[in-house]
Structure formats: C-alpha cells, structure tokens
C-alpha cells in the first residue's frame, strides 16, 4: 500500500488554483497587485475594472474618491510599477464612479 500525502490546506489549494487559472492580461495583473500596491484603505473604495491601450480604469465608490485618487495617480502609478512587470504596467489611470 502506498503512503498518502497529508492533505493540503484549502487556502493554499485555492491560492494555487487562482494563480494557475488567472488570465495573463494587464488587467488581471493589476487586479492581483492592487491591494498590496495601494493599501487596504484605497482598495476598499476603488478597484481596477478595465484596461485598454495602457489606460487602467478604476471604479470608485464615490466622486470624492475618484477625484482624490486622480490627484494621487502619479504616486499610485509609482506604487504599481513596483508590483507589476513593464508589460503589465499602465501608462495612465482613469477613475470613475461606478459599481464597486
């Protein structure tokens, strides 16, 4: 009879599944890095929802957040540049109010 491996933790198995099955797109890369790059507070109010031609569109919970993050966009791009590859890095961030 062969020896069985101990069971893996569900969280570890799900994390591996997500890593393997996630689409290899700039949007997926930005979504995966978003919370770590911008912080929990901003991530609670805004999230990347679309990417086209180097423009990452971020949906915000209110117009106040959209305006504030627009002012912070150079700093947010710098933080994202530390977390993303050159190929996945957006040129510009666009903020809009929407379903968050």
C-alpha positions in Angstrom: 0.0 0.0 0.0 1.4 3.4 -0.9 1.8 6.2 1.6 -0.6 9.0 1.3 0.4 12.6 1.4 -1.1 14.8 4.2 -4.0 17.0 3.0 -3.2 20.5 1.8 -4.8 23.5 3.5 -7.8 24.7 1.5 -6.5 28.2 1.4 -3.2 27.0 -0.2 -5.0 24.9 -2.7 -7.3 27.8 -3.7 -4.4 30.2 -4.0 -2.6 27.9 -6.3 -5.7 27.3 -8.4 -6.2 31.1 -8.7 -2.6 31.6 -9.7 -2.7 28.9 -12.4 -6.1 29.8 -13.8 -5.9 33.6 -13.7 -5.8 35.2 -17.2 -2.5 36.6 -18.2 -3.7 40.1 -19.0 -2.6 43.6 -17.7 -6.0 43.9 -16.0 -5.6 40.6 -14.2 -2.1 41.6 -13.1 -3.3 45.0 -11.9 -6.2 43.4 -10.0 -3.9 40.9 -8.3 -1.4 43.6 -7.2 -3.9 46.3 -6.4 -4.5 45.9 -2.7 -0.8 45.4 -1.9 0.2 48.4 -4.1 -2.3 50.9 -3.0 -3.2 49.8 0.5 -6.3 48.4 2.2 -8.0 51.8 2.7 -7.9 52.7 -1.0 -8.6 49.2 -2.1 -11.8 49.2 0.0 -13.0 52.2 -2.0 -11.6 51.6 -5.5 -10.8 48.7 -7.8 -9.5 48.2 -11.3 -12.3 47.2 -13.7 -10.9 47.6 -17.2 -7.7 48.1 -19.2 -7.3 49.3 -22.8 -4.3 50.6 -24.6 -2.4 51.2 -21.4 -5.2 53.0 -19.6 -6.3 51.3 -16.4 -9.9 52.2 -15.5 -10.6 52.2 -11.7 -14.1 52.1 -10.4 -14.5 54.2 -7.2 -17.2 54.2 -4.6 -17.9 58.0 -4.9 -16.9 61.1 -6.8 -14.9 62.3 -3.9 -12.8 59.1 -4.0 -12.4 59.4 -7.8 -11.2 63.0 -7.6 -8.8 62.3 -4.7 -7.3 59.3 -6.5 -7.0 61.3 -9.7 -4.8 63.7 -7.8 -2.8 60.8 -6.3 -2.4 59.0 -9.7 1.3 59.7 -10.1 2.0 58.1 -6.7 -0.3 55.2 -7.4 1.4 54.5 -10.7 4.7 54.5 -9.0 3.5 52.0 -6.4 2.0 49.8 -9.2 5.3 50.0 -11.1 7.0 48.3 -8.1 4.4 45.4 -8.2 3.9 44.9 -11.9 6.1 44.0 -14.9 6.9 46.6 -17.5 4.5 44.8 -19.9 1.6 45.0 -17.4 2.2 48.5 -16.1 -0.5 51.0 -17.2 0.6 54.3 -18.7 -2.4 56.2 -17.2 -5.1 55.7 -14.5 -8.6 56.7 -15.2 -11.1 57.0 -12.3 -14.8 56.8 -12.5 -17.7 56.4 -10.1 -19.4 53.1 -10.6 -20.3 49.7 -9.1 -17.6 49.0 -6.7 
